[in-house]
Amino acid sequence: MIKSWEYKAEYEHEKEEILAAVEEVLNSGCLILGSKVKKFEQDFADYCGTRYGVGVDNGTNAIFLALKALGIGENDEVITVSNTAVATVSAIVSAGAIPVFVDIEEDTFLMDTHKIERLITAQTKCILPVHLFGQCVDMDEVNRIAKQYRLRVIEDCAQSHGATYKNRKAGSMSDIAATSFYPTKILGTYGDGGMVLTNDEELYSKLTRLRFYGMDATGHALVHGYNCRLDEIHAAILLKKLRHIENYISQRRLLADHYNLLLKNTDLVLPVEKLDRKHAYYLYVVRHAKRDLVLSELKKKGIHLNIHYPRPIHMMDAYKNLHYKTGDLPVTERIANEIFSLPLYPSFSLEKLQVVTDSLQEIMTKIQ
Ligand SMILES: Cc1ncc(COP(=O)(O)O)c(C=O)c1O
């Protein structure tokens, strides 16, 4: 059986390092906000090319805190996409703000920056691009619009550690970036984790307070805050894994190259890597008009794949109150019926990849 993702092989490979990191924390006498979190914040911020990092408990809260730190809340509109993890939208709504969805590009599945300006109103406060599947949004255009209309920008870089846009890393091109270290992510821990990144000292101070009950170092709550701390164990694991991040990305890109080569003569529409960007291939998302049939045929062969994402968020019950209707985001809605993700993670073997591509070729011929 082949699954979309599994971590056992990678764990076997890294076991000694991971367990040693956990043990070091357990023996240290400090489990919360100690030296591992501090070091990981600095190292990951350095890796992304920002001055500051604030470790938090997950990527959803990273977005939530970014919005809070920028003072975005009640009645403020945040422009983002509907083709993303629910988390992006959930965080906006939790902050009290209103998500406004822009359609996506047909080839990259990323925010269509040409459609942003028509959505800007007096209530718009922020653009929240999602560097989805491992590729960055056209950030020059996002930042140009933000400057012109005096909007803030929050990057959601949960899926794009190490991806670049014009040689700048994901997470370094906005007021605040939010990321996740959920296990499947390019840099993922064995549990939950996240970070907010910024170059702004004042925002950094705000974020450190907001993540820890609004307190300063003396325990005085200066503002209403939350409990969104990253813990020492996950920071220690992430510090170890951060050393391997470029290997993870190279391996992902190698697997993507193999898929590109082995599937180029099929009816599948393959991912596009833009010339000014480096794709980190968090996901390898392909497109086919008979997607459901392809997936059920693959399942018969023991290949169980996922769809990211089968239902756009503006069509979900939880967000009915935003009053979107079918047809409002035509590209988003169309691709949701056609996309699916092929297995791609560093420990996925080329032998298994070959099984997937052979099966796809066979199915494509059969259903033509
Ligand atoms: C694009 C995107 N944003 C936000 C998140 C939220 O991260 P977390 O699951 O750590 O809350 C995720 C991951 O699930 C994601 O893929």
The ligand as a MOL file (V3000), in Angstrom:
LIG
                    3D

  0  0  0     0  0            999 V3000
M  V30 BEGIN CTAB
M  V30 COUNTS 16 16 0 0 0
M  V30 BEGIN ATOM
M  V30 1 C -1.3710 26.9920 4.4150 0
M  V30 2 C -1.4730 26.6530 5.8700 0
M  V30 3 N -1.7170 27.6260 6.7570 0
M  V30 4 C -1.8090 27.3780 8.0610 0
M  V30 5 C -1.6650 26.1050 8.5620 0
M  V30 6 C -1.8810 25.8790 10.0150 0
M  V30 7 O -0.8840 25.2490 10.6650 0
M  V30 8 P -1.1580 24.3350 11.9610 0
M  V30 9 O -1.7560 23.0630 11.4940 0
M  V30 10 O 0.1950 24.2030 12.5450 0
M  V30 11 O -2.0780 25.1240 12.8430 0
M  V30 12 C -1.3890 25.0550 7.6780 0
M  V30 13 C -1.1340 23.6680 8.1380 0
M  V30 14 O -1.8970 22.8920 8.5020 0
M  V30 15 C -1.3110 25.3340 6.3000 0
M  V30 16 O -1.0660 24.3490 5.4090 0
M  V30 END ATOM
M  V30 BEGIN BOND
M  V30 1 1 1 2
M  V30 2 1 2 3
M  V30 3 2 2 15
M  V30 4 2 3 4
M  V30 5 1 4 5
M  V30 6 1 5 6
M  V30 7 2 5 12
M  V30 8 1 6 7
M  V30 9 1 7 8
M  V30 10 2 8 9
M  V30 11 1 8 10
M  V30 12 1 8 11
M  V30 13 1 12 13
M  V30 14 1 12 15
M  V30 15 2 13 14
M  V30 16 1 15 16
M  V30 END BOND
M  V30 END CTAB
M  END
